[in-house]
């Protein structure tokens, strides 16, 4: 906590505009109330705090079920338990989106009330969307997004509510075609902002960098 406070103080002294993204990992092992204590104690209440609560989706007899409200509710309950000090990675949107594009089952992308089926459909301002991260993709590949559908994944994320994150490897290591496609989508996303700005956050905790629009406006109103 003290290191974060000291770093922010030094940057402010140098007249830097400080926007911190705190990524909170491995959350199943302790109560959400401690996230509130950490955020309050580290002076990060006005920054982007996002928790990696990897919830299980409902796979029924083997295929992903259409209704994933139980998974959405578990993430909402966790956010409430932090007293909204932290947003959460939208694992529900990731799971539904990658099944939809992999199987051409685009009917999955609307719930029974006509809203987006992930956390972004219920609580967009607390939802951080992503296609892959260092666990799901990369060299670990625990739950990778279909590689030939990455463009579709980012097209969805960057045109929908929530705070979208780009995976470092996709942007910098997957070639100019993927990079240029993502850049074009960032411009579309920037047009959704009042001042057309994009922020860049770097997480040294898990060595993953994310270009996103966090903190610029409340995407819950998009």
Secondary structure as the mmCIF struct_conf table of DSSP 4:
data_model
#
loop_
_struct_conf.conf_type_id
_struct_conf.id
_struct_conf.beg_label_comp_id
_struct_conf.beg_label_asym_id
_struct_conf.beg_label_seq_id
_struct_conf.end_label_comp_id
_struct_conf.end_label_asym_id
_struct_conf.end_label_seq_id
HELX_RH_AL_P HELX_RH_AL_P1 UNK A 2 UNK A 13
TURN_TY1_P TURN_TY1_P1 UNK A 14 UNK A 15
STRN STRN1 UNK A 21 UNK A 24
HELX_RH_3T_P HELX_RH_3T_P1 UNK A 27 UNK A 29
BEND BEND1 UNK A 30 UNK A 30
TURN_TY1_P TURN_TY1_P2 UNK A 32 UNK A 32
HELX_RH_AL_P HELX_RH_AL_P2 UNK A 33 UNK A 42
TURN_TY1_P TURN_TY1_P3 UNK A 43 UNK A 43
TURN_TY1_P TURN_TY1_P4 UNK A 45 UNK A 46
BEND BEND2 UNK A 47 UNK A 47
STRN STRN2 UNK A 48 UNK A 51
HELX_LH_PP_P HELX_LH_PP_P1 UNK A 55 UNK A 57
TURN_TY1_P TURN_TY1_P5 UNK A 60 UNK A 61
BEND BEND3 UNK A 62 UNK A 63
HELX_LH_PP_P HELX_LH_PP_P2 UNK A 64 UNK A 65
BEND BEND4 UNK A 66 UNK A 66
HELX_RH_AL_P HELX_RH_AL_P3 UNK A 69 UNK A 81
TURN_TY1_P TURN_TY1_P6 UNK A 82 UNK A 84
BEND BEND5 UNK A 85 UNK A 85
STRN STRN3 UNK A 87 UNK A 89
HELX_RH_AL_P HELX_RH_AL_P4 UNK A 91 UNK A 103
TURN_TY1_P TURN_TY1_P7 UNK A 104 UNK A 104
HELX_RH_3T_P HELX_RH_3T_P2 UNK A 106 UNK A 109
BEND BEND6 UNK A 110 UNK A 110
TURN_TY1_P TURN_TY1_P8 UNK A 112 UNK A 113
BEND BEND7 UNK A 114 UNK A 115
BEND BEND8 UNK A 117 UNK A 118
TURN_TY1_P TURN_TY1_P9 UNK A 119 UNK A 119
HELX_RH_AL_P HELX_RH_AL_P5 UNK A 120 UNK A 123
HELX_RH_3T_P HELX_RH_3T_P3 UNK A 124 UNK A 126
STRN STRN4 UNK A 127 UNK A 129
BEND BEND9 UNK A 131 UNK A 131
TURN_TY1_P TURN_TY1_P10 UNK A 134 UNK A 136
BEND BEND10 UNK A 137 UNK A 137
TURN_TY1_P TURN_TY1_P11 UNK A 138 UNK A 140
BEND BEND11 UNK A 142 UNK A 143
HELX_LH_PP_P HELX_LH_PP_P3 UNK A 144 UNK A 146
HELX_RH_3T_P HELX_RH_3T_P4 UNK A 147 UNK A 149
HELX_RH_AL_P HELX_RH_AL_P6 UNK A 150 UNK A 157
TURN_TY1_P TURN_TY1_P12 UNK A 158 UNK A 159
BEND BEND12 UNK A 160 UNK A 162
STRN STRN5 UNK A 163 UNK A 164
HELX_RH_AL_P HELX_RH_AL_P7 UNK A 168 UNK A 173
BEND BEND13 UNK A 174 UNK A 174
HELX_RH_AL_P HELX_RH_AL_P8 UNK A 176 UNK A 190
TURN_TY1_P TURN_TY1_P13 UNK A 191 UNK A 192
BEND BEND14 UNK A 193 UNK A 195
STRN STRN6 UNK A 199 UNK A 203
TURN_TY1_P TURN_TY1_P14 UNK A 204 UNK A 207
STRN STRN7 UNK A 208 UNK A 212
TURN_TY1_P TURN_TY1_P15 UNK A 214 UNK A 216
BEND BEND15 UNK A 217 UNK A 217
HELX_RH_3T_P HELX_RH_3T_P5 UNK A 219 UNK A 221
#
